[in-house]
Amino acid sequence: MKKKAVTRRTLCARGTSGFKRKTGPAHDFLHYILNIVKHIQDYYASILGEFEMVVLLTLLRLGNGAWGASIRRDIQERIGRELPVSVVYVTLQRLEKKDMVRSYVGDPTAERGGRRRRHYLIDTAGEQALGRSYRAFRALCDGIEERLLEL
């Protein structure tokens, strides 16, 4: 029996594993169901509050490993408002309970008198929630940007 040569075209038709891709009504139906499940997950996903979104945006801007005081300082500089110290930490704890943020304790430093700093990382769920909130905000503002800027 003559062996058929494997070309790029046959790999594309069969997929990279060499097996034929599943097509047909059953595969299309499965793809349709999985797409619905994805949208249902978005529908039931956590909705971010205003300050939660501000904290996640700041954490994204500062990069992973930022600590509470630097997050607070950046928010105050950008929004021009004085914030109580506890507001940022309470929000970070709430986001951590929602699995949107993770934290770790860094090494002690001499400048802090041997005390350790708690650093914060934005998690995948936090990035996804932030993206959803941003897209929703942009959709709501669509067509009224000039009016909003005048307010």
C-alpha positions as CSV (number, residue, x, y, z in Angstrom):
1,M,0.0,0.0,0.0
2,K,1.3,3.4,-1.0
3,K,1.7,5.9,1.8
4,K,0.2,9.3,1.2
5,A,2.5,12.3,1.5
6,V,1.5,14.7,4.3
7,T,1.5,18.3,3.1
8,R,0.5,21.5,4.8
9,R,-2.8,21.4,3.0
10,T,-3.7,18.0,4.4
11,L,-2.6,19.0,7.9
12,C,-4.8,22.1,7.7
13,A,-7.7,19.9,6.5
14,R,-7.1,17.4,9.2
15,G,-5.8,19.7,12.0
16,T,-2.3,19.7,13.4
17,S,-2.7,16.3,15.0
18,G,-3.3,14.6,11.7
19,F,-6.8,13.6,12.5
20,K,-9.8,14.9,10.7
21,R,-11.6,17.7,12.3
22,K,-15.1,17.0,13.5
23,T,-17.7,18.8,11.3
24,G,-21.3,18.4,10.7
25,P,-24.5,19.0,12.6
26,A,-23.4,17.4,15.9
27,H,-20.2,19.4,16.1
28,D,-22.0,22.7,15.1
29,F,-24.6,22.0,17.8
30,L,-21.8,21.5,20.4
31,H,-20.1,24.7,19.4
32,Y,-23.4,26.5,19.6
33,I,-24.1,25.2,23.2
34,L,-20.5,26.1,24.3
35,N,-21.0,29.6,23.0
36,I,-24.2,30.0,24.9
37,V,-22.5,28.8,28.1
38,K,-19.8,31.4,27.6
39,H,-22.4,34.1,27.4
40,I,-24.3,32.8,30.4
41,Q,-21.0,32.9,32.4
42,D,-20.6,36.6,31.3
43,Y,-24.2,37.3,32.3
44,Y,-23.7,35.9,35.9
45,A,-20.2,37.3,36.3
46,S,-19.5,39.7,39.1
47,I,-20.2,43.3,38.4
48,L,-17.6,45.7,39.6
49,G,-18.4,48.6,41.8
50,E,-17.0,52.0,40.9
51,F,-14.2,52.0,43.4
52,E,-13.4,48.3,42.7
53,M,-12.9,49.3,39.0
54,V,-10.7,52.2,40.0
55,V,-8.5,50.0,42.2
56,L,-8.2,47.3,39.4
57,L,-7.3,50.0,36.8
58,T,-4.7,51.4,39.2
59,L,-3.3,47.9,39.8
60,L,-3.2,47.3,36.1
61,R,-1.4,50.6,35.6
62,L,1.2,50.1,38.4
63,G,1.8,46.5,37.5
64,N,1.7,43.4,39.6
65,G,3.5,43.7,42.9
66,A,2.1,47.1,43.9
67,W,1.4,47.7,47.5
68,G,-1.6,49.4,49.2
69,A,0.1,52.8,49.9
70,S,1.3,53.1,46.2
71,I,-2.2,52.2,44.9
72,R,-3.8,54.8,47.2
73,R,-1.3,57.5,46.2
74,D,-1.8,56.9,42.5
75,I,-5.6,57.0,42.9
76,Q,-5.4,60.3,44.8
77,E,-3.1,61.9,42.2
78,R,-5.3,60.9,39.3
79,I,-8.8,61.7,40.7
80,G,-7.7,64.6,42.9
81,R,-9.5,63.5,46.0
82,E,-8.2,62.6,49.5
83,L,-8.9,58.9,50.4
84,P,-9.0,57.4,53.8
85,V,-6.3,54.7,54.2
86,S,-8.8,52.0,55.0
87,V,-10.9,52.4,51.8
88,V,-8.2,50.9,49.5
89,Y,-7.4,48.0,51.9
90,V,-11.0,47.1,52.4
91,T,-11.6,47.1,48.6
92,L,-8.5,45.0,48.0
93,Q,-9.7,42.5,50.6
94,R,-13.1,42.4,48.9
95,L,-11.5,41.8,45.5
96,E,-9.3,39.1,47.0
97,K,-12.4,37.3,48.3
98,K,-13.9,37.5,44.8
99,D,-10.6,35.9,43.5
100,M,-9.9,38.9,41.3
101,V,-6.8,39.9,43.2
102,R,-4.1,37.9,44.9
103,S,-1.6,39.1,47.5
104,Y,1.7,38.0,49.0
105,V,3.9,39.3,51.7
106,G,7.3,40.6,50.6
107,D,10.7,40.5,52.3
108,P,11.3,42.8,55.3
109,T,13.2,45.9,54.4
110,A,15.5,48.1,56.6
111,E,13.7,51.3,55.5
112,R,10.5,49.9,57.0
113,G,12.2,48.9,60.2
114,G,12.2,45.2,59.3
115,R,8.5,45.2,58.5
116,R,7.1,43.4,55.5
117,R,4.9,44.8,52.8
118,R,1.8,43.2,51.3
119,H,2.0,43.2,47.5
120,Y,-1.1,42.8,45.2
121,L,-1.5,41.0,41.9
122,I,-4.4,41.3,39.5
123,D,-5.7,37.8,38.7
124,T,-7.3,36.5,35.5
125,A,-10.8,36.9,36.9
126,G,-10.0,40.5,37.8
127,E,-8.7,41.2,34.3
128,Q,-11.8,39.6,32.8
129,A,-14.1,41.6,35.1
130,L,-12.2,44.8,34.3
131,G,-12.5,44.2,30.6
132,R,-16.2,43.5,30.8
133,S,-16.8,46.6,32.9
134,Y,-14.8,48.7,30.5
135,R,-16.6,47.4,27.5
136,A,-20.0,48.0,29.2
137,F,-18.9,51.6,30.1
138,R,-17.8,52.3,26.6
139,A,-21.0,50.9,25.1
140,L,-23.1,53.1,27.5
141,C,-21.1,56.2,26.5
142,D,-21.3,55.6,22.8
143,G,-22.6,58.6,21.0
144,I,-22.8,60.9,24.1
145,E,-19.0,61.5,24.7
146,E,-19.2,65.2,23.8
147,R,-22.1,65.8,26.1
148,L,-20.4,64.0,28.9
149,L,-17.3,66.1,28.5
150,E,-19.4,69.3,28.8
151,L,-20.9,68.2,32.1
